[in-house]
């Protein structure tokens, strides 16, 4: 869907969430703790959220599709993938390469 593609490249890090999802909160908190100012889009508060949710489910191959994290305009994945990258030390490398953090 064009809207997801457009929104996913508006900042170095973009997170699609729902306001009541604890995993979305955990992922958003992780990026915040790393000093990353991510763009966060809560699908349940967007009039076109259902369409975006279907598009993200198709891209991720799973439901629910949140959180869906994009870094540098590319889909990274959901909580499991983000946490795996963080624990392996690769997340910070990706964030630096995308210009989301400098230190």
C-alpha distance (Angstrom), angle and dihedral (degrees) to the residues before:
residue distance angle dihedral
X1 . . .
X2 3.75 . .
X3 3.82 94.5 .
X4 3.82 93.9 58.1
X5 3.80 90.4 46.6
X6 3.80 91.9 50.3
X7 3.81 95.6 45.3
X8 3.81 93.5 43.7
X9 3.79 91.3 63.6
X10 3.82 99.0 44.1
X11 3.84 93.1 95.9
X12 3.78 136.7 11.0
X13 3.82 90.0 -99.0
X14 3.80 123.6 31.2
X15 3.78 124.1 178.4
X16 3.80 124.2 -168.1
X17 3.81 110.3 -155.5
X18 3.75 145.2 153.0
X19 3.78 119.8 -121.6
X20 3.82 94.6 -121.7
X21 3.82 99.6 46.2
X22 3.83 114.3 110.0
X23 3.83 92.1 -161.9
X24 3.80 89.8 54.4
X25 3.80 88.7 52.3
X26 3.82 91.1 50.0
X27 3.80 93.5 50.7
X28 3.81 92.9 45.0
X29 3.82 89.6 49.2
X30 3.81 91.2 50.3
X31 3.79 92.6 55.6
X32 3.80 90.9 44.7
X33 3.82 91.0 51.8
X34 3.82 88.5 52.8
X35 3.81 89.4 54.6
X36 3.80 94.0 -109.1
X37 3.79 117.2 145.4
X38 3.78 99.4 -148.4
X39 3.78 124.6 -173.9
X40 3.80 106.0 -119.7
X41 3.79 121.5 -159.7
X42 3.79 116.5 -168.7
X43 3.78 104.9 -152.9
X44 3.80 94.5 -161.3
X45 3.81 89.4 60.7
X46 3.81 96.8 46.7
X47 3.81 119.1 88.1
X48 3.82 88.6 -138.0
X49 3.79 93.2 41.6
X50 3.81 96.2 113.3
X51 3.80 91.7 55.6
X52 3.80 91.1 47.9
X53 3.81 90.2 47.1
X54 3.82 90.8 54.7
X55 3.81 90.9 48.2
X56 3.80 92.1 49.8
X57 3.82 91.4 47.1
X58 3.79 88.8 54.0
X59 3.81 92.2 48.4
X60 3.80 94.3 46.4
X61 3.79 95.2 38.3
X62 3.78 92.0 -132.3
X63 3.75 146.0 79.2
X64 2.90 133.7 -99.8
X65 3.79 89.9 39.7
X66 3.79 96.4 -162.5
X67 2.86 135.9 138.2
X68 3.78 93.9 34.8
X69 3.80 113.0 176.0
X70 3.79 126.1 -159.3
X71 3.80 121.4 -171.4
X72 3.77 118.5 -171.6
X73 3.80 89.2 -5.9
X74 3.81 92.8 -58.6
X75 3.78 124.8 113.8
X76 3.80 109.1 -112.7
X77 3.78 97.4 175.6
X78 3.76 139.5 -120.2
X79 3.79 136.1 -49.8
X80 3.80 97.2 -60.1
X81 3.80 93.6 52.4
X82 3.81 94.3 43.8
X83 3.81 92.8 48.8
X84 3.80 91.4 46.5
X85 3.80 90.6 52.3
X86 3.80 90.6 46.9
X87 3.81 94.5 50.3
X88 3.81 91.8 47.8
X89 3.82 92.2 50.2
X90 3.81 92.7 -117.2
X91 3.80 96.9 109.9
X92 3.80 94.1 69.4
X93 3.80 89.9 48.8
X94 3.82 90.0 53.1
X95 3.79 91.7 46.7
X96 3.80 92.4 51.1
X97 3.81 91.8 47.7
X98 3.82 89.9 51.7
X99 3.81 92.2 48.9
X100 3.80 93.5 -114.5
X101 3.81 93.5 123.2
X102 3.77 135.2 16.0
X103 3.80 108.4 -165.3
